Amino acid sequence: MANSPERLEAMFPKLTRAQVDRLRPFGRERRFGDGELIYERGSTKRAFYVLLTGRVEIDTAARAGDENVTMHEPGEFTGEVDMISGRQSLVSARARGSTALLEIDPADLRRIIQTDADLGEIFLRAFALRHAYLIDNTLGGVVLIGSSHSADTLRLRAFLERNGYPHVYLDVERDRDADALLESFHLGPAEVPVLMCKDRDRAMRNPSNAVVADALGLNTAVDAGHVHDLIVVGAGPSGLAAAVYGASEGLDVLALETSAPGGQAGSSSRIENYLGFPMGISGQDLAGRAFLQAEKFGANLAVARVAVGLACAERQLRVMCADGGTVQGRAVVVATGAAYRKLAVPELGRFEGNGVYYGATRVEAQLCDGEEIAVVGGGNSAGQAAVFLSGIAKQVHLLVRGAGLVDSMSRYLIQRIEKSPAITLRPYTQIEALEGDGRLQRVWWRRANTDRERHDIRHVFSMTGADANTGWLDGCVVLDAQRFVKTGVDLAPEDLETARWPLQRRPYQFETSLPRVFAVGDVRSGSMKRVASAVGEGSAAVQLVHKVLAE
Ligand SMILES: Cc1cc2nc3c(=O)[nH]c(=O)nc-3n(C[C@H](O)[C@H](O)[C@H](O)COP(=O)(O)OP(=O)(O)OC[C@H]3O[C@@H](n4cnc5c(N)ncnc54)[C@H](O)[C@@H]3O)c2cc1C
């Protein structure tokens, strides 16, 4: 992918002598001989280096000279986003010629980024651009071999994409290289999806997200005995905001996330009403930035880590995870949001991820190129999906249960839908059946009081109302009739009595019926179900976390 000179300059900036001098008190000088390895792909929590003399070659493999990424000159520095996240390095670095480097520990680098605004901006921008460059050019990542007919392939593609991990995707039905690669591991096309590490010494057959996270070092180790100041459950906009504000205000924060940062917003192709982004921003970009920001301040985010329970009868708050582990905190912010309601049609499960999708990102969109597709729902998320997909699909049928869109969708989206020849609005219409052999091939729908219609549609985007992700909280906090978490003034005296609220004071705003446990964003009863309000609630709740920790 071509880079403009300005972008290249921001990606590989040269520090001035004065800037290097500001860094010297934090580091020590080290010398490396020609060809000597400075750090290796796969290493974690490695040091940060500024070049004083000589050159440093960055490549993506253990062997020198493989997939050269760049050659650093004096005044330049090493590293990308992994410098902040502590994740495994995607590249190796080797000295070229006799080389002198200023070596700085990662903890000191974080301190510099937080306290020196000038250097912090240069480093963070370079790290983010370098990471995007590795993703765009699929450098240093993994190879995923799969099939567009497999739900697990889609799951793994979405997991890698949304966690910002570089990967090459090979489809067994389209890419000739796929068979040969599979054969080298004695595997056949029927065994996909298969994930291969780039150095191709390891292949994993249909791994779970948790196994992938472990294999790729996406998480730093969590110490079960350690008591964090704050555990945030869910890393959508509200959870990420709580993590950023908590960590920036000195709290020791651990965030747990089932899949990848971003939540529902991460599945949005373009958010146009979030303050400060007049051109709109994709949910994934917003989540990527928030994730970097949270890690810059020292929050620890564990992905593919599902909370399955909260131990509420004990003094110490403990969150139980699906892998059998437990984490402990002095306060908990519940930010588990909501998930789209499922279509009421028989055999839905056979087609989920295999023709029926709950998000419309680049990954799903690629499957719809030139096809006729259906989007179900009359809210903003359905509208956004229809507009986004109409640029890729041949025809988008927008199916709504009611008369139209006016009551449920923002005006700007309605106007775009009305103007688009590629979108057909179908009011009073509901899907009644899905059919297909192995994958979705046909959809039957009915417009009120008319005959059932058959359409050869292979992709349906289901974006109807959402249900709260509160199953893991059962019996611990008071929920409303729709199973959203009640907080603050919404907790009636009888709720508090049932919950045996033990304190003299009433629950603070966002505090649940269990002291020191807060709920923010879409999971909270009465919330606005918007990115901005979720972010606002996540950040505001941190103020109250300070208050309860001081009690
Ligand atoms: C396609 C789409 C488009 C949208 N567009 C807009 C828009 O343009 N503007 C706007 O303002 N709003 C938009 N919204 C709504 C907005 O995205 C939500 O209001 C917002 O994401 C809510 O944030 P949240 O953090 O509260 O919850 P969520 O975004 O739902 O995040 C919750 C997170 O918690 C995780 N989680 C759930 N259960 C567990 C568990 N047990 N353990 C660990 N983690 C868990 C989930 O994986 C998820 O990442 C859109 C929503 C969608 C789906």
The ligand as an SDF file (V2000), in Angstrom:
LIG
                    3D

 53 58  0  0  0  0  0  0  0  0999 V2000
  -24.2270   -1.7960   13.7570 C   0  0  0  0  0  0  0  0  0  0  0  0
  -24.4130   -0.7500   14.8170 C   0  0  0  0  0  0  0  0  0  0  0  0
  -24.3240    0.5850   14.5050 C   0  0  0  0  0  0  0  0  0  0  0  0
  -24.4590    1.5680   15.5010 C   0  0  0  0  0  0  0  0  0  0  0  0
  -24.3210    2.8740   15.1520 N   0  0  0  0  0  0  0  0  0  0  0  0
  -24.4020    3.8380   16.0850 C   0  0  0  0  0  0  0  0  0  0  0  0
  -24.2020    5.2030   15.7400 C   0  0  0  0  0  0  0  0  0  0  0  0
  -23.9820    5.5480   14.5860 O   0  0  0  0  0  0  0  0  0  0  0  0
  -24.2520    6.1130   16.7380 N   0  0  0  0  0  0  0  0  0  0  0  0
  -24.4970    5.7850   18.0290 C   0  0  0  0  0  0  0  0  0  0  0  0
  -24.4930    6.6740   18.8780 O   0  0  0  0  0  0  0  0  0  0  0  0
  -24.7020    4.5100   18.3890 N   0  0  0  0  0  0  0  0  0  0  0  0
  -24.6680    3.5150   17.4460 C   0  0  0  0  0  0  0  0  0  0  0  0
  -24.8890    2.2110   17.7900 N   0  0  0  0  0  0  0  0  0  0  0  0
  -25.1850    1.8980   19.2030 C   0  0  0  0  0  0  0  0  0  0  0  0
  -23.8740    1.8520   19.9960 C   0  0  0  0  0  0  0  0  0  0  0  0
  -22.9270    1.0790   19.2970 O   0  0  0  0  0  0  0  0  0  0  0  0
  -24.1090    1.3220   21.3900 C   0  0  0  0  0  0  0  0  0  0  0  0
  -24.9990    2.1510   22.0600 O   0  0  0  0  0  0  0  0  0  0  0  0
  -22.7840    1.2550   22.1710 C   0  0  0  0  0  0  0  0  0  0  0  0
  -21.8610    0.4020   21.5220 O   0  0  0  0  0  0  0  0  0  0  0  0
  -23.0160    0.7670   23.5950 C   0  0  0  0  0  0  0  0  0  0  0  0
  -21.7840    0.6250   24.2110 O   0  0  0  0  0  0  0  0  0  0  0  0
  -21.5680   -0.3080   25.4870 P   0  0  0  0  0  0  0  0  0  0  0  0
  -20.1220   -0.2570   25.7870 O   0  0  0  0  0  0  0  0  0  0  0  0
  -22.5010    0.0710   26.5350 O   0  0  0  0  0  0  0  0  0  0  0  0
  -22.0000   -1.7760   25.0310 O   0  0  0  0  0  0  0  0  0  0  0  0
  -21.5270   -2.6950   23.8360 P   0  0  0  0  0  0  0  0  0  0  0  0
  -21.0920   -1.8710   22.6850 O   0  0  0  0  0  0  0  0  0  0  0  0
  -22.6390   -3.6610   23.6340 O   0  0  0  0  0  0  0  0  0  0  0  0
  -20.2450   -3.4330   24.3990 O   0  0  0  0  0  0  0  0  0  0  0  0
  -20.3450   -4.4490   25.3540 C   0  0  0  0  0  0  0  0  0  0  0  0
  -19.0830   -5.2890   25.3180 C   0  0  0  0  0  0  0  0  0  0  0  0
  -19.1270   -6.2190   26.3860 O   0  0  0  0  0  0  0  0  0  0  0  0
  -18.6650   -7.4800   25.9460 C   0  0  0  0  0  0  0  0  0  0  0  0
  -19.2670   -8.5050   26.7880 N   0  0  0  0  0  0  0  0  0  0  0  0
  -20.5680   -8.9020   26.8410 C   0  0  0  0  0  0  0  0  0  0  0  0
  -20.7340   -9.8670   27.7630 N   0  0  0  0  0  0  0  0  0  0  0  0
  -19.5140  -10.0890   28.3070 C   0  0  0  0  0  0  0  0  0  0  0  0
  -19.0400  -10.9760   29.3170 C   0  0  0  0  0  0  0  0  0  0  0  0
  -19.8700  -11.8050   29.9480 N   0  0  0  0  0  0  0  0  0  0  0  0
  -17.7130  -10.9610   29.6330 N   0  0  0  0  0  0  0  0  0  0  0  0
  -16.8610  -10.0970   29.0010 C   0  0  0  0  0  0  0  0  0  0  0  0
  -17.2670   -9.2360   28.0330 N   0  0  0  0  0  0  0  0  0  0  0  0
  -18.5730   -9.2320   27.7000 C   0  0  0  0  0  0  0  0  0  0  0  0
  -19.1570   -7.5620   24.5090 C   0  0  0  0  0  0  0  0  0  0  0  0
  -18.3730   -8.4930   23.7650 O   0  0  0  0  0  0  0  0  0  0  0  0
  -18.9530   -6.1300   24.0560 C   0  0  0  0  0  0  0  0  0  0  0  0
  -17.6740   -5.9280   23.5030 O   0  0  0  0  0  0  0  0  0  0  0  0
  -24.7440    1.2030   16.8280 C   0  0  0  0  0  0  0  0  0  0  0  0
  -24.8530   -0.1510   17.1520 C   0  0  0  0  0  0  0  0  0  0  0  0
  -24.6820   -1.1190   16.1710 C   0  0  0  0  0  0  0  0  0  0  0  0
  -24.7930   -2.5740   16.5180 C   0  0  0  0  0  0  0  0  0  0  0  0
  1  2  1  0
  2  3  1  0
  2 52  2  0
  3  4  2  0
  4  5  1  0
  4 50  1  0
  5  6  2  0
  6  7  1  0
  6 13  1  0
  7  8  2  0
  7  9  1  0
  9 10  1  0
 10 11  2  0
 10 12  1  0
 12 13  2  0
 13 14  1  0
 14 15  1  0
 14 50  1  0
 15 16  1  0
 16 17  1  0
 16 18  1  0
 18 19  1  0
 18 20  1  0
 20 21  1  0
 20 22  1  0
 22 23  1  0
 23 24  1  0
 24 25  2  0
 24 26  1  0
 24 27  1  0
 27 28  1  0
 28 29  2  0
 28 30  1  0
 28 31  1  0
 31 32  1  0
 32 33  1  0
 33 34  1  0
 33 48  1  0
 34 35  1  0
 35 36  1  0
 35 46  1  0
 36 37  1  0
 36 45  1  0
 37 38  2  0
 38 39  1  0
 39 40  1  0
 39 45  2  0
 40 41  1  0
 40 42  2  0
 42 43  1  0
 43 44  2  0
 44 45  1  0
 46 47  1  0
 46 48  1  0
 48 49  1  0
 50 51  2  0
 51 52  1  0
 52 53  1  0
M  END
$$$$
